[in-house]
């Protein structure tokens, strides 16, 4: 599977959450990302407070509008080392 998105330094997935369990969302702030200026809010684990990625709140460029309301989740945070049991 080819990952087409990246966080600051690692591969990431663009995702739509239908159910968020134990995931918090911080306040939105404007950031200049590789694809331009966006308003984004960090998402984090409610249990350990690790930042998992961010949510696109607003894209300022029309070609990036498809990202609004979606989430970037770093691949490294999608797999728990000792399993989920």
Secondary structure, DSSP 4 states (H G I P E B T S, - for coil): ----EE-SSSEEEEE--S--SSEEEEEEEEEEETTEEEEEEEEEETTT--EEEEEEEEESSGGGGGGTT-EEEEGGGSS-TT---
